[in-house]
Amino acid sequence: MMGDARDIARMLGKKANQKVPTRVRATVTKVEPSRTWVRINGSSGETPCASTSASVKPGDAVSVLITGNRATIEGNYTSPA
């Protein structure tokens, strides 16, 4: 019985550590040379994005991919290229 509990705990721990990508909509709040900041829809705080594959400026609506603890801007809804 104790072995079953350990197996379940180990399985849940592995699930919690998996990096499942999540795409969200956000608005660009600030663009700096090394980092772009966004406000994810429904959030009150700003999130730093480590990289971007789209040209963006403050106020643009963008698609953000979040994987683990990393946010990346994938596309620009306001000005698609």
BELMO-V10399 format. One record per backbone hydrogen bond with DSSP energy under -1.0 kcal/mol. CO is the residue of the C=O (numbers start at 1). NH is the residue of the N-H. If there is no record, write none. Layout:
BEGIN
CO,NH
CO,NH
END
This chain:
BEGIN
1,5
2,6
3,7
4,8
5,9
6,10
7,11
8,12
9,13
10,14
11,15
12,16
13,17
18,20
22,66
24,64
25,41
26,62
27,39
28,59
30,37
35,32
36,49
37,29
37,30
38,47
39,27
40,43
47,38
49,36
51,73
57,60
60,28
61,77
61,78
62,26
63,74
63,75
64,24
65,72
66,22
67,70
70,67
71,50
72,65
73,53
75,63
END
